[in-house]
Every structure is written in structure tokens, then in C-alpha cells.
Amino acid sequence: MPLLCKECNGRRFPIAFSEERDALWLCEKCKNFVNIKDEFIREWTEKEMEESKSKLENFQKDITEGKTPEIKRRSGVN
Ligand SMILES: [Zn+2]
């Protein structure tokens, strides 16, 4: 998977689009998308930058806060 950008070696993030079958991988530095085969798809538009901002923030939050107590809480039910 294209987890790292070939151009800047930065981390790519999978972005899901309703019109695409598979998620596209975004490099925030190079501002472009590749597909799952690491092939260039297109540039990241300014409109998408705004729209994706909150999504990306949530995604990164999920990673950094990986130790959420969700699983523990579930076992405590009943
Ligand atoms: Zn890059």
C-alpha cells in the first residue's frame, strides 16, 4: 500500500470518495493523490483541502489516541 509518498517520503492518508471504488492516498505535502497501486491520480484541489481538513484531523486523532477505552467499556456491559 502507498503508505509513504515516493516524492517526499511523507505519510499518505487514505481518503474515501463516494464516486471511487477504492480510497485514494493523499500526500499533504505534495498535494496529490495516488491509487492503491501508487499510481498518480490527480492533484488535491483547494475545495477538497477544506473539506478533508476535518476528516484528516479525525483520522490523525484516531491514531494518536489509539488507546481509547472503547473496548474495555464494552466488556463491562451487563
Ligand atoms: Zn509527498
PDB file of the backbone (N, CA, C, O) and the ligand in Angstrom, with CONECT records:
HET     ZN  A 101       1
ATOM      1  N   MET A   1       0.837  -1.198   0.000  1.00  0.00           N
ATOM      2  CA  MET A   1       0.000   0.000   0.000  1.00  0.00           C
ATOM      3  C   MET A   1       0.872   1.250   0.000  1.00  0.00           C
ATOM      4  O   MET A   1       1.957   1.255   0.583  1.00  0.00           O
ATOM      5  N   PRO A   2       0.402   2.301  -0.650  1.00  0.00           N
ATOM      6  CA  PRO A   2       1.202   3.534  -0.763  1.00  0.00           C
ATOM      7  C   PRO A   2       1.178   4.362   0.515  1.00  0.00           C
ATOM      8  O   PRO A   2       0.731   5.509   0.513  1.00  0.00           O
ATOM      9  N   LEU A   3       1.647   3.792   1.570  1.00  0.00           N
ATOM     10  CA  LEU A   3       1.619   4.498   2.854  1.00  0.00           C
ATOM     11  C   LEU A   3       2.580   5.671   2.874  1.00  0.00           C
ATOM     12  O   LEU A   3       2.340   6.662   3.563  1.00  0.00           O
ATOM     13  N   LEU A   4       3.669   5.564   2.122  1.00  0.00           N
ATOM     14  CA  LEU A   4       4.640   6.653   2.080  1.00  0.00           C
ATOM     15  C   LEU A   4       4.699   7.246   0.680  1.00  0.00           C
ATOM     16  O   LEU A   4       4.592   6.538  -0.321  1.00  0.00           O
ATOM     17  N   CYS A   5       4.871   8.567   0.634  1.00  0.00           N
ATOM     18  CA  CYS A   5       4.958   9.269  -0.647  1.00  0.00           C
ATOM     19  C   CYS A   5       6.332   9.041  -1.262  1.00  0.00           C
ATOM     20  O   CYS A   5       7.357   9.147  -0.589  1.00  0.00           O
ATOM     21  N   LYS A   6       6.333   8.724  -2.566  1.00  0.00           N
ATOM     22  CA  LYS A   6       7.603   8.468  -3.246  1.00  0.00           C
ATOM     23  C   LYS A   6       8.408   9.754  -3.433  1.00  0.00           C
ATOM     24  O   LYS A   6       9.635   9.724  -3.520  1.00  0.00           O
ATOM     25  N   GLU A   7       7.693  10.893  -3.494  1.00  0.00           N
ATOM     26  CA  GLU A   7       8.365  12.159  -3.768  1.00  0.00           C
ATOM     27  C   GLU A   7       8.991  12.774  -2.525  1.00  0.00           C
ATOM     28  O   GLU A   7      10.143  13.208  -2.560  1.00  0.00           O
ATOM     29  N   CYS A   8       8.247  12.815  -1.433  1.00  0.00           N
ATOM     30  CA  CYS A   8       8.756  13.491  -0.241  1.00  0.00           C
ATOM     31  C   CYS A   8       8.950  12.524   0.921  1.00  0.00           C
ATOM     32  O   CYS A   8       9.423  12.919   1.987  1.00  0.00           O
ATOM     33  N   ASN A   9       8.590  11.269   0.722  1.00  0.00           N
ATOM     34  CA  ASN A   9       8.725  10.252   1.751  1.00  0.00           C
ATOM     35  C   ASN A   9       7.824  10.505   2.957  1.00  0.00           C
ATOM     36  O   ASN A   9       8.019   9.933   4.030  1.00  0.00           O
ATOM     37  N   GLY A  10       6.839  11.371   2.757  1.00  0.00           N
ATOM     38  CA  GLY A  10       5.886  11.661   3.835  1.00  0.00           C
ATOM     39  C   GLY A  10       4.792  10.614   3.905  1.00  0.00           C
ATOM     40  O   GLY A  10       4.660   9.756   3.032  1.00  0.00           O
ATOM     41  N   ARG A  11       4.029  10.709   4.952  1.00  0.00           N
ATOM     42  CA  ARG A  11       2.944   9.770   5.171  1.00  0.00           C
ATOM     43  C   ARG A  11       1.753  10.131   4.297  1.00  0.00           C
ATOM     44  O   ARG A  11       1.364  11.296   4.221  1.00  0.00           O
ATOM     45  N   ARG A  12       1.165   9.119   3.627  1.00  0.00           N
ATOM     46  CA  ARG A  12      -0.065   9.341   2.877  1.00  0.00           C
ATOM     47  C   ARG A  12      -1.260   8.893   3.703  1.00  0.00           C
ATOM     48  O   ARG A  12      -1.153   8.009   4.554  1.00  0.00           O
ATOM     49  N   PHE A  13      -2.405   9.520   3.435  1.00  0.00           N
ATOM     50  CA  PHE A  13      -3.619   9.165   4.158  1.00  0.00           C
ATOM     51  C   PHE A  13      -4.669   8.678   3.177  1.00  0.00           C
ATOM     52  O   PHE A  13      -4.874   9.297   2.133  1.00  0.00           O
ATOM     53  N   PRO A  14      -5.336   7.579   3.497  1.00  0.00           N
ATOM     54  CA  PRO A  14      -6.393   7.087   2.616  1.00  0.00           C
ATOM     55  C   PRO A  14      -7.642   7.949   2.737  1.00  0.00           C
ATOM     56  O   PRO A  14      -8.155   8.159   3.836  1.00  0.00           O
ATOM     57  N   ILE A  15      -8.127   8.446   1.608  1.00  0.00           N
ATOM     58  CA  ILE A  15      -9.331   9.262   1.585  1.00  0.00           C
ATOM     59  C   ILE A  15     -10.381   8.528   0.763  1.00  0.00           C
ATOM     60  O   ILE A  15     -10.131   8.155  -0.383  1.00  0.00           O
ATOM     61  N   ALA A  16     -11.534   8.326   1.338  1.00  0.00           N
ATOM     62  CA  ALA A  16     -12.606   7.628   0.639  1.00  0.00           C
ATOM     63  C   ALA A  16     -13.462   8.614  -0.127  1.00  0.00           C
ATOM     64  O   ALA A  16     -13.853   9.655   0.403  1.00  0.00           O
ATOM     65  N   PHE A  17     -13.754   8.283  -1.382  1.00  0.00           N
ATOM     66  CA  PHE A  17     -14.661   9.089  -2.195  1.00  0.00           C
ATOM     67  C   PHE A  17     -15.841   8.222  -2.602  1.00  0.00           C
ATOM     68  O   PHE A  17     -15.688   7.052  -2.954  1.00  0.00           O
ATOM     69  N   SER A  18     -17.018   8.822  -2.546  1.00  0.00           N
ATOM     70  CA  SER A  18     -18.215   8.046  -2.886  1.00  0.00           C
ATOM     71  C   SER A  18     -18.179   7.602  -4.344  1.00  0.00           C
ATOM     72  O   SER A  18     -18.709   6.544  -4.684  1.00  0.00           O
ATOM     73  N   GLU A  19     -17.550   8.416  -5.218  1.00  0.00           N
ATOM     74  CA  GLU A  19     -17.534   8.074  -6.638  1.00  0.00           C
ATOM     75  C   GLU A  19     -16.392   7.131  -7.007  1.00  0.00           C
ATOM     76  O   GLU A  19     -16.338   6.623  -8.126  1.00  0.00           O
ATOM     77  N   GLU A  20     -15.487   6.901  -6.069  1.00  0.00           N
ATOM     78  CA  GLU A  20     -14.378   5.989  -6.341  1.00  0.00           C
ATOM     79  C   GLU A  20     -14.619   4.664  -5.618  1.00  0.00           C
ATOM     80  O   GLU A  20     -15.168   4.637  -4.517  1.00  0.00           O
ATOM     81  N   ARG A  21     -14.211   3.591  -6.236  1.00  0.00           N
ATOM     82  CA  ARG A  21     -14.404   2.291  -5.636  1.00  0.00           C
ATOM     83  C   ARG A  21     -13.454   2.101  -4.451  1.00  0.00           C
ATOM     84  O   ARG A  21     -13.846   1.591  -3.401  1.00  0.00           O
ATOM     85  N   ASP A  22     -12.221   2.513  -4.634  1.00  0.00           N
ATOM     86  CA  ASP A  22     -11.229   2.380  -3.577  1.00  0.00           C
ATOM     87  C   ASP A  22     -10.808   3.759  -3.089  1.00  0.00           C
ATOM     88  O   ASP A  22     -10.940   4.754  -3.802  1.00  0.00           O
ATOM     89  N   ALA A  23     -10.310   3.802  -1.889  1.00  0.00           N
ATOM     90  CA  ALA A  23      -9.819   5.065  -1.345  1.00  0.00           C
ATOM     91  C   ALA A  23      -8.586   5.524  -2.125  1.00  0.00           C
ATOM     92  O   ALA A  23      -7.817   4.708  -2.632  1.00  0.00           O
ATOM     93  N   LEU A  24      -8.415   6.840  -2.210  1.00  0.00           N
ATOM     94  CA  LEU A  24      -7.208   7.399  -2.804  1.00  0.00           C
ATOM     95  C   LEU A  24      -6.282   7.846  -1.684  1.00  0.00           C
ATOM     96  O   LEU A  24      -6.732   8.215  -0.599  1.00  0.00           O
ATOM     97  N   TRP A  25      -4.964   7.809  -1.963  1.00  0.00           N
ATOM     98  CA  TRP A  25      -3.980   8.098  -0.924  1.00  0.00           C
ATOM     99  C   TRP A  25      -3.408   9.488  -1.140  1.00  0.00           C
ATOM    100  O   TRP A  25      -2.832   9.797  -2.182  1.00  0.00           O
ATOM    101  N   LEU A  26      -3.585  10.298  -0.140  1.00  0.00           N
ATOM    102  CA  LEU A  26      -3.233  11.707  -0.251  1.00  0.00           C
ATOM    103  C   LEU A  26      -1.918  12.017   0.461  1.00  0.00           C
ATOM    104  O   LEU A  26      -1.684  11.599   1.595  1.00  0.00           O
ATOM    105  N   CYS A  27      -1.058  12.774  -0.255  1.00  0.00           N
ATOM    106  CA  CYS A  27       0.117  13.349   0.400  1.00  0.00           C
ATOM    107  C   CYS A  27      -0.172  14.826   0.634  1.00  0.00           C
ATOM    108  O   CYS A  27      -0.396  15.582  -0.311  1.00  0.00           O
ATOM    109  N   GLU A  28      -0.163  15.219   1.875  1.00  0.00           N
ATOM    110  CA  GLU A  28      -0.499  16.609   2.203  1.00  0.00           C
ATOM    111  C   GLU A  28       0.588  17.570   1.740  1.00  0.00           C
ATOM    112  O   GLU A  28       0.306  18.730   1.441  1.00  0.00           O
ATOM    113  N   LYS A  29       1.816  17.100   1.680  1.00  0.00           N
ATOM    114  CA  LYS A  29       2.927  17.965   1.268  1.00  0.00           C
ATOM    115  C   LYS A  29       2.913  18.197  -0.239  1.00  0.00           C
ATOM    116  O   LYS A  29       2.997  19.337  -0.696  1.00  0.00           O
ATOM    117  N   CYS A  30       2.809  17.124  -1.003  1.00  0.00           N
ATOM    118  CA  CYS A  30       2.835  17.225  -2.462  1.00  0.00           C
ATOM    119  C   CYS A  30       1.455  17.564  -3.012  1.00  0.00           C
ATOM    120  O   CYS A  30       1.320  17.930  -4.180  1.00  0.00           O
ATOM    121  N   LYS A  31       0.431  17.443  -2.169  1.00  0.00           N
ATOM    122  CA  LYS A  31      -0.938  17.785  -2.570  1.00  0.00           C
ATOM    123  C   LYS A  31      -1.379  17.014  -3.804  1.00  0.00           C
ATOM    124  O   LYS A  31      -1.859  17.593  -4.780  1.00  0.00           O
ATOM    125  N   ASN A  32      -1.209  15.715  -3.744  1.00  0.00           N
ATOM    126  CA  ASN A  32      -1.713  14.894  -4.839  1.00  0.00           C
ATOM    127  C   ASN A  32      -2.182  13.542  -4.318  1.00  0.00           C
ATOM    128  O   ASN A  32      -1.880  13.135  -3.196  1.00  0.00           O
ATOM    129  N   PHE A  33      -2.933  12.867  -5.183  1.00  0.00           N
ATOM    130  CA  PHE A  33      -3.489  11.567  -4.829  1.00  0.00           C
ATOM    131  C   PHE A  33      -2.839  10.472  -5.672  1.00  0.00           C
ATOM    132  O   PHE A  33      -2.559  10.673  -6.854  1.00  0.00           O
ATOM    133  N   VAL A  34      -2.606   9.330  -5.065  1.00  0.00           N
ATOM    134  CA  VAL A  34      -2.277   8.131  -5.825  1.00  0.00           C
ATOM    135  C   VAL A  34      -3.311   7.065  -5.480  1.00  0.00           C
ATOM    136  O   VAL A  34      -4.010   7.158  -4.471  1.00  0.00           O
ATOM    137  N   ASN A  35      -3.391   6.059  -6.332  1.00  0.00           N
ATOM    138  CA  ASN A  35      -4.311   4.970  -6.031  1.00  0.00           C
ATOM    139  C   ASN A  35      -3.572   3.894  -5.235  1.00  0.00           C
ATOM    140  O   ASN A  35      -2.427   4.076  -4.823  1.00  0.00           O
ATOM    141  N   ILE A  36      -4.248   2.790  -5.036  1.00  0.00           N
ATOM    142  CA  ILE A  36      -3.711   1.716  -4.201  1.00  0.00           C
ATOM    143  C   ILE A  36      -2.426   1.137  -4.800  1.00  0.00           C
ATOM    144  O   ILE A  36      -1.607   0.557  -4.087  1.00  0.00           O
ATOM    145  N   LYS A  37      -2.256   1.301  -6.126  1.00  0.00           N
ATOM    146  CA  LYS A  37      -1.048   0.804  -6.797  1.00  0.00           C
ATOM    147  C   LYS A  37       0.053   1.850  -6.844  1.00  0.00           C
ATOM    148  O   LYS A  37       1.064   1.669  -7.523  1.00  0.00           O
ATOM    149  N   ASP A  38      -0.149   2.949  -6.116  1.00  0.00           N
ATOM    150  CA  ASP A  38       0.847   4.022  -6.060  1.00  0.00           C
ATOM    151  C   ASP A  38       1.005   4.729  -7.397  1.00  0.00           C
ATOM    152  O   ASP A  38       2.085   5.220  -7.722  1.00  0.00           O
ATOM    153  N   GLU A  39      -0.078   4.780  -8.174  1.00  0.00           N
ATOM    154  CA  GLU A  39      -0.069   5.490  -9.449  1.00  0.00           C
ATOM    155  C   GLU A  39      -0.710   6.857  -9.252  1.00  0.00           C
ATOM    156  O   GLU A  39      -1.732   6.985  -8.579  1.00  0.00           O
ATOM    157  N   PHE A  40      -0.095   7.880  -9.848  1.00  0.00           N
ATOM    158  CA  PHE A  40      -0.629   9.237  -9.706  1.00  0.00           C
ATOM    159  C   PHE A  40      -2.039   9.324 -10.281  1.00  0.00           C
ATOM    160  O   PHE A  40      -2.290   8.864 -11.395  1.00  0.00           O
ATOM    161  N   ILE A  41      -2.954   9.913  -9.522  1.00  0.00           N
ATOM    162  CA  ILE A  41      -4.332  10.070  -9.988  1.00  0.00           C
ATOM    163  C   ILE A  41      -4.604  11.517 -10.347  1.00  0.00           C
ATOM    164  O   ILE A  41      -4.967  11.815 -11.484  1.00  0.00           O
ATOM    165  N   ARG A  42      -4.434  12.417  -9.395  1.00  0.00           N
ATOM    166  CA  ARG A  42      -4.703  13.829  -9.676  1.00  0.00           C
ATOM    167  C   ARG A  42      -4.218  14.684  -8.525  1.00  0.00           C
ATOM    168  O   ARG A  42      -3.787  14.192  -7.482  1.00  0.00           O
ATOM    169  N   GLU A  43      -4.306  16.006  -8.759  1.00  0.00           N
ATOM    170  CA  GLU A  43      -3.926  16.956  -7.722  1.00  0.00           C
ATOM    171  C   GLU A  43      -5.019  17.053  -6.668  1.00  0.00           C
ATOM    172  O   GLU A  43      -6.173  16.690  -6.896  1.00  0.00           O
ATOM    173  N   TRP A  44      -4.619  17.550  -5.520  1.00  0.00           N
ATOM    174  CA  TRP A  44      -5.558  17.806  -4.434  1.00  0.00           C
ATOM    175  C   TRP A  44      -6.110  19.211  -4.623  1.00  0.00           C
ATOM    176  O   TRP A  44      -5.352  20.180  -4.570  1.00  0.00           O
ATOM    177  N   THR A  45      -7.417  19.342  -4.845  1.00  0.00           N
ATOM    178  CA  THR A  45      -7.996  20.666  -5.102  1.00  0.00           C
ATOM    179  C   THR A  45      -8.177  21.443  -3.801  1.00  0.00           C
ATOM    180  O   THR A  45      -8.255  20.869  -2.715  1.00  0.00           O
ATOM    181  N   GLU A  46      -8.242  22.763  -3.943  1.00  0.00           N
ATOM    182  CA  GLU A  46      -8.380  23.603  -2.752  1.00  0.00           C
ATOM    183  C   GLU A  46      -9.684  23.331  -2.021  1.00  0.00           C
ATOM    184  O   GLU A  46      -9.742  23.364  -0.792  1.00  0.00           O
ATOM    185  N   LYS A  47     -10.724  23.063  -2.792  1.00  0.00           N
ATOM    186  CA  LYS A  47     -12.023  22.745  -2.208  1.00  0.00           C
ATOM    187  C   LYS A  47     -11.901  21.496  -1.332  1.00  0.00           C
ATOM    188  O   LYS A  47     -12.428  21.435  -0.221  1.00  0.00           O
ATOM    189  N   GLU A  48     -11.193  20.514  -1.866  1.00  0.00           N
ATOM    190  CA  GLU A  48     -11.024  19.275  -1.117  1.00  0.00           C
ATOM    191  C   GLU A  48     -10.158  19.475   0.121  1.00  0.00           C
ATOM    192  O   GLU A  48     -10.354  18.826   1.148  1.00  0.00           O
ATOM    193  N   MET A  49      -9.208  20.379   0.002  1.00  0.00           N
ATOM    194  CA  MET A  49      -8.369  20.661   1.166  1.00  0.00           C
ATOM    195  C   MET A  49      -9.219  21.095   2.346  1.00  0.00           C
ATOM    196  O   MET A  49      -9.021  20.651   3.477  1.00  0.00           O
ATOM    197  N   GLU A  50     -10.177  21.980   2.055  1.00  0.00           N
ATOM    198  CA  GLU A  50     -11.067  22.454   3.113  1.00  0.00           C
ATOM    199  C   GLU A  50     -11.933  21.315   3.639  1.00  0.00           C
ATOM    200  O   GLU A  50     -12.077  21.122   4.846  1.00  0.00           O
ATOM    201  N   GLU A  51     -12.503  20.568   2.698  1.00  0.00           N
ATOM    202  CA  GLU A  51     -13.414  19.502   3.091  1.00  0.00           C
ATOM    203  C   GLU A  51     -12.697  18.387   3.860  1.00  0.00           C
ATOM    204  O   GLU A  51     -13.241  17.810   4.801  1.00  0.00           O
ATOM    205  N   SER A  52     -11.484  18.105   3.442  1.00  0.00           N
ATOM    206  CA  SER A  52     -10.762  16.978   4.026  1.00  0.00           C
ATOM    207  C   SER A  52     -10.113  17.324   5.353  1.00  0.00           C
ATOM    208  O   SER A  52      -9.739  16.444   6.127  1.00  0.00           O
ATOM    209  N   LYS A  53      -9.985  18.613   5.603  1.00  0.00           N
ATOM    210  CA  LYS A  53      -9.269  19.049   6.796  1.00  0.00           C
ATOM    211  C   LYS A  53      -9.808  18.378   8.058  1.00  0.00           C
ATOM    212  O   LYS A  53      -9.052  17.818   8.851  1.00  0.00           O
ATOM    213  N   SER A  54     -11.111  18.443   8.226  1.00  0.00           N
ATOM    214  CA  SER A  54     -11.699  17.879   9.436  1.00  0.00           C
ATOM    215  C   SER A  54     -11.566  16.364   9.442  1.00  0.00           C
ATOM    216  O   SER A  54     -11.329  15.761  10.489  1.00  0.00           O
ATOM    217  N   LYS A  55     -11.720  15.744   8.261  1.00  0.00           N
ATOM    218  CA  LYS A  55     -11.586  14.293   8.178  1.00  0.00           C
ATOM    219  C   LYS A  55     -10.184  13.861   8.579  1.00  0.00           C
ATOM    220  O   LYS A  55     -10.003  12.920   9.352  1.00  0.00           O
ATOM    221  N   LEU A  56      -9.202  14.562   8.042  1.00  0.00           N
ATOM    222  CA  LEU A  56      -7.817  14.208   8.340  1.00  0.00           C
ATOM    223  C   LEU A  56      -7.519  14.380   9.829  1.00  0.00           C
ATOM    224  O   LEU A  56      -6.830  13.567  10.445  1.00  0.00           O
ATOM    225  N   GLU A  57      -8.054  15.452  10.378  1.00  0.00           N
ATOM    226  CA  GLU A  57      -7.817  15.684  11.795  1.00  0.00           C
ATOM    227  C   GLU A  57      -8.387  14.542  12.634  1.00  0.00           C
ATOM    228  O   GLU A  57      -7.764  14.083  13.592  1.00  0.00           O
ATOM    229  N   ASN A  58      -9.578  14.097  12.256  1.00  0.00           N
ATOM    230  CA  ASN A  58     -10.176  12.974  12.970  1.00  0.00           C
ATOM    231  C   ASN A  58      -9.345  11.712  12.810  1.00  0.00           C
ATOM    232  O   ASN A  58      -9.141  10.953  13.757  1.00  0.00           O
ATOM    233  N   PHE A  59      -8.871  11.510  11.586  1.00  0.00           N
ATOM    234  CA  PHE A  59      -8.090  10.316  11.310  1.00  0.00           C
ATOM    235  C   PHE A  59      -6.810  10.297  12.140  1.00  0.00           C
ATOM    236  O   PHE A  59      -6.446   9.279  12.728  1.00  0.00           O
ATOM    237  N   GLN A  60      -6.133  11.454  12.175  1.00  0.00           N
ATOM    238  CA  GLN A  60      -4.891  11.529  12.938  1.00  0.00           C
ATOM    239  C   GLN A  60      -5.154  11.389  14.428  1.00  0.00           C
ATOM    240  O   GLN A  60      -4.344  10.830  15.167  1.00  0.00           O
ATOM    241  N   LYS A  61      -6.295  11.904  14.855  1.00  0.00           N
ATOM    242  CA  LYS A  61      -6.661  11.800  16.262  1.00  0.00           C
ATOM    243  C   LYS A  61      -6.849  10.331  16.634  1.00  0.00           C
ATOM    244  O   LYS A  61      -6.430   9.887  17.703  1.00  0.00           O
ATOM    245  N   ASP A  62      -7.483   9.592  15.734  1.00  0.00           N
ATOM    246  CA  ASP A  62      -7.695   8.171  15.980  1.00  0.00           C
ATOM    247  C   ASP A  62      -6.379   7.448  16.214  1.00  0.00           C
ATOM    248  O   ASP A  62      -6.296   6.553  17.055  1.00  0.00           O
ATOM    249  N   ILE A  63      -5.350   7.838  15.469  1.00  0.00           N
ATOM    250  CA  ILE A  63      -4.060   7.167  15.587  1.00  0.00           C
ATOM    251  C   ILE A  63      -3.380   7.533  16.905  1.00  0.00           C
ATOM    252  O   ILE A  63      -2.919   6.665  17.646  1.00  0.00           O
ATOM    253  N   THR A  64      -3.328   8.845  17.181  1.00  0.00           N
ATOM    254  CA  THR A  64      -2.613   9.289  18.374  1.00  0.00           C
ATOM    255  C   THR A  64      -3.343   8.879  19.645  1.00  0.00           C
ATOM    256  O   THR A  64      -2.726   8.662  20.688  1.00  0.00           O
ATOM    257  N   GLU A  65      -4.672   8.776  19.541  1.00  0.00           N
ATOM    258  CA  GLU A  65      -5.447   8.355  20.706  1.00  0.00           C
ATOM    259  C   GLU A  65      -5.865   6.902  20.554  1.00  0.00           C
ATOM    260  O   GLU A  65      -7.012   6.533  20.811  1.00  0.00           O
ATOM    261  N   GLY A  66      -4.914   6.093  20.135  1.00  0.00           N
ATOM    262  CA  GLY A  66      -5.209   4.689  19.872  1.00  0.00           C
ATOM    263  C   GLY A  66      -5.616   3.900  21.103  1.00  0.00           C
ATOM    264  O   GLY A  66      -6.198   2.820  21.004  1.00  0.00           O
ATOM    265  N   LYS A  67      -5.301   4.456  22.263  1.00  0.00           N
ATOM    266  CA  LYS A  67      -5.613   3.723  23.498  1.00  0.00           C
ATOM    267  C   LYS A  67      -6.956   4.145  24.076  1.00  0.00           C
ATOM    268  O   LYS A  67      -7.090   4.325  25.287  1.00  0.00           O
ATOM    269  N   THR A  68      -7.953   4.302  23.203  1.00  0.00           N
ATOM    270  CA  THR A  68      -9.275   4.682  23.693  1.00  0.00           C
ATOM    271  C   THR A  68      -9.878   3.541  24.511  1.00  0.00           C
ATOM    272  O   THR A  68      -9.640   2.371  24.211  1.00  0.00           O
ATOM    273  N   PRO A  69     -10.633   3.863  25.510  1.00  0.00           N
ATOM    274  CA  PRO A  69     -11.172   2.830  26.412  1.00  0.00           C
ATOM    275  C   PRO A  69     -12.409   2.154  25.861  1.00  0.00           C
ATOM    276  O   PRO A  69     -13.162   1.543  26.619  1.00  0.00           O
ATOM    277  N   GLU A  70     -12.646   2.250  24.526  1.00  0.00           N
ATOM    278  CA  GLU A  70     -13.860   1.712  23.939  1.00  0.00           C
ATOM    279  C   GLU A  70     -14.002   0.203  24.201  1.00  0.00           C
ATOM    280  O   GLU A  70     -15.070  -0.271  24.590  1.00  0.00           O
ATOM    281  N   ILE A  71     -12.938  -0.519  23.989  1.00  0.00           N
ATOM    282  CA  ILE A  71     -13.006  -1.983  24.100  1.00  0.00           C
ATOM    283  C   ILE A  71     -13.252  -2.398  25.551  1.00  0.00           C
ATOM    284  O   ILE A  71     -14.059  -3.282  25.838  1.00  0.00           O
ATOM    285  N   LYS A  72     -12.550  -1.751  26.429  1.00  0.00           N
ATOM    286  CA  LYS A  72     -12.714  -2.064  27.847  1.00  0.00           C
ATOM    287  C   LYS A  72     -14.152  -1.853  28.296  1.00  0.00           C
ATOM    288  O   LYS A  72     -14.740  -2.655  29.022  1.00  0.00           O
ATOM    289  N   ARG A  73     -14.699  -0.702  27.813  1.00  0.00           N
ATOM    290  CA  ARG A  73     -16.043  -0.347  28.233  1.00  0.00           C
ATOM    291  C   ARG A  73     -17.040  -1.410  27.804  1.00  0.00           C
ATOM    292  O   ARG A  73     -17.989  -1.716  28.526  1.00  0.00           O
ATOM    293  N   ARG A  74     -16.810  -1.983  26.594  1.00  0.00           N
ATOM    294  CA  ARG A  74     -17.738  -2.953  26.065  1.00  0.00           C
ATOM    295  C   ARG A  74     -17.801  -4.207  26.955  1.00  0.00           C
ATOM    296  O   ARG A  74     -18.874  -4.772  27.170  1.00  0.00           O
ATOM    297  N   SER A  75     -16.668  -4.619  27.453  1.00  0.00           N
ATOM    298  CA  SER A  75     -16.640  -5.837  28.269  1.00  0.00           C
ATOM    299  C   SER A  75     -17.298  -5.623  29.620  1.00  0.00           C
ATOM    300  O   SER A  75     -17.676  -6.574  30.303  1.00  0.00           O
ATOM    301  N   GLY A  76     -17.430  -4.344  29.996  1.00  0.00           N
ATOM    302  CA  GLY A  76     -18.042  -4.062  31.290  1.00  0.00           C
ATOM    303  C   GLY A  76     -19.552  -4.045  31.264  1.00  0.00           C
ATOM    304  O   GLY A  76     -20.193  -3.986  32.313  1.00  0.00           O
ATOM    305  N   VAL A  77     -20.142  -4.098  30.045  1.00  0.00           N
ATOM    306  CA  VAL A  77     -21.598  -4.068  29.933  1.00  0.00           C
ATOM    307  C   VAL A  77     -22.178  -5.386  30.446  1.00  0.00           C
ATOM    308  O   VAL A  77     -21.509  -6.418  30.411  1.00  0.00           O
ATOM    309  N   ASN A  78     -23.399  -5.348  30.912  1.00  0.00           N
ATOM    310  CA  ASN A  78     -24.169  -6.452  31.550  1.00  0.00           C
ATOM    311  C   ASN A  78     -24.002  -6.382  33.042  1.00  0.00           C
ATOM    312  O   ASN A  78     -24.559  -7.207  33.765  1.00  0.00           O
TER     313      ASN A  78
HETATM  314 ZN    ZN A 101       4.717  13.791  -0.922  1.00  0.00          ZN2+
END
